[in-house]
Amino acid sequence: MVQNKSYYSWAPLVTSLLDAYESQGDLHTSIEVEKANETRKYVEMVVPLLTMEELAEQVDNSRTVLNRYYGENCIDQYHTYRHRMYQSTIPMNRSREKALYGDMWATVLRFRQAVTAAMGDSITKDTPLLLACSGGVDSIALLHYFYIEGFTNVGVFTMDHGLRVEAFEEVELVEWYAIQFGMPCYTVHEHVGDKAKEKGISFEMMGRQLRYTHLQDIAEDKGYEYIVTAHHLDDQGETILAHLLRGTGLEGLQGMKTITENLWRPCISLPKQVLQDYAKWLQCFHGEDASNQDTTYDRNWIRQVLIPTCTERYPQTVNALYRLGALAQCDTSYFEQEVTRLESDYVSYDETGIVLDKRGLMGEHDALVSRLWKRVLSLYVKPEQLNQAVIDGLCSLVKGPKGKEFRFRQVQVLTSYDTIKVVLCSDIEKK
C-alpha cells in the first residue's frame, strides 16, 4: 500500500527555481508565488505556505543548487520556459498557434493527433487520469502536454526507487511541476534493491511491480479511471524485439496495447524524438537516468546496440516492429474470439473443477486448443509458468487415449473417453 497519504512536499530544490527567478527582479514572480500558494490551499498539503521573506532567504543557496544540477544557463532556460508556457496556454486561433510554434508546429500537430486518436471513444479531457511521471523527458513532456491542452482532471504519481542519488531531485522536480499546474501529486519512496534481493528477482522487475501496485492503489482510492504512461513508439519496438529474442508466441509479438484494462498509453504511436523535441521547445527541465546507458542490462543493450545496428541496415526497423505489433494484436483478437467460442461450447465449471469436452475439442485446431488451455488454467497457475512443453503435453491429452494423466504444479488433469477433468491436487488428496 502507499506509505503516506500526505503525498506532497514543497521541495527545496525545485522551489529554488522560483527563488532564483525572483532574485532577477521580476515582480511578476511575486504574483506567481502567491498563485502557487493559493493553489496549495485546495489540495492535500500538510506543509505550511511560504512567505516571500522565507523565499528570499533561500536565494543564495538556490543559485548554487541550480548551477550544480542544471548548469549555468538554468535561469535563462527558466525565463524561456515561463514565457513559452504562458504563451502556449493563451486561447488562440490556428494561425496564431502556428506562428507561436514556428518550426515546431508540425511536431505539436503530430503529438496532438496521436493523443487524440489514442483517446478513442472512452477518454475525454475531463476523464480522471493518473499520470506515472518518472521525471524523465518522456513523462515530463506528456505532463506538460496535458496541462497545455486543457486536460482538467490529472493526478501525478512519482516514485523514488532508492537506487540513484539523483532520483531524489527528479522526484522533487515532478512535485514542483504538479503544484504549478494545480495537479494532485502522489510521491512514494521505495527501497527497490533490498526488496528485489528478498524476492530473488531483478530490480527492474521489482521496481515495475511496486510502481504498478502503488498506481493501482491510488487510482482506486482517488477515483482515477485510467493510469497513464508515456511509453512511445521506440519503447514498443524494444518490447517486441525483446519478446522475439525470448522466443515468444503471437501474444508476445503484440507488444503494448494503447489501452489495457485501466492502463492508457497515449504516445505509443509517437517516436521518442517527438516527445524530446516538444520538451526542448518548451525548455522544461527533466532528469536523465545514467543507468539507461549501461548495456549490461538486456533492455539497454537492445536500445543502445541492437536497434541502432539494425537501423543502419534497415532504417525503418522501429516502424516495422510497430506494424508487426499491430498485426499481432489484430490476429490475437480473432483468436480470443474463437477461444471464447470453444470455452462456451466445450468447457464447464463446477465446484469440483473444470470439465472439457474431449470429443468436441478433437475437431478444433491446435492453435485454438492451446490458447484454450492457457485460459482455463489461468485460474490455477501464472501465464509465465505455462511454457511450450507444458502446453504441448496438455494438447496431447485431447487426442490421446483414455486414462492418460498430466500433473503440473498444483494441477492434475485426468482423461476419459469423452471428457478431460482439471482439478487441484489438494482436492484429490482430500477425497
Secondary structure, DSSP 4 states (H G I P E B T S, - for coil): --S-S------HHHHHHHHHHHTTT-THHHHHHHHHHHHHTTSS--SPPPPHHHHHTTHHHHHHHHHHHH-TTHHHHHHHHHHHHHHHTS---HHHHHHHHGGGHHHHHHHHHHHHHHHTTT--TTS-EEEE--SBHHHHHHHHHHHHTT--SEEEEEEE-SS-TTHHHHHHHHHHHHHHTT--EEEEE--HHHHHHHHTS-HHHHHHHHHHHHHHHHHHHHT-SEEE----HHHHHHHHHHHHHTT--HHHHT---SEETTEE-TTTTS-HHHHHHHHHHHT---B--GGGG-TTSHHHHIIIIIHHHHHHH-TTHHHHHHHHHHHHHHHHHHHHHHHHHHHHHHEEEETTEEEEEHHHHTTS-HHHHHHHHHHHHTTTS-GGG--HHHHHHHHHHHHS-TT-EEEETTEEEEE-SSEEEEEEHHHHHH-
